[in-house]
Amino acid sequence: MKTHLFIAVKLTLLCIVFFVIVYGTAIWGVAYLAAPNHGRGELAFKDKQLVGFANVGQAFHQDKYFWSRPSAVNYNAAGSGGSNKGPSNEEYLQTVQARIDSCGDKTNKK
């Protein structure tokens, strides 16, 4: 029993060191060297005024834009959360059907 416990603790510590420190540092290094702006994200400017972040989901209200994924925190990058709405959730199905109907209206008018 003690040998199994000792081996399990050693393996746990080894996994923590590898997956948290080594792997995390490697991914950070690749992002820093290869990603635009050293992996820190991009700011979106319009007429020299900050209007948002280029790689964060945001709500679009004009027809010319693709609909972004639904957000449970109203696209606030400082907050996090999930809607936890599965494919059988009635409210979610109504939202999807409303989007399908509005897209159908747009394509039929052309």
SULWOHU-V327509 format. One record per pair of residues at least 24 apart in sequence whose C-alpha atoms are under 10 Angstrom apart, sorted by sequence separation. I is the first residue (numbers start at 1). J is the second residue. D is the distance in Angstrom with one decimal. If there is no record, write none. Layout:
I,J,D / I,J,D
This chain:
53,77,9.2 / 70,95,9.6 / 67,99,9.0 / 63,103,9.3 / 63,106,8.8
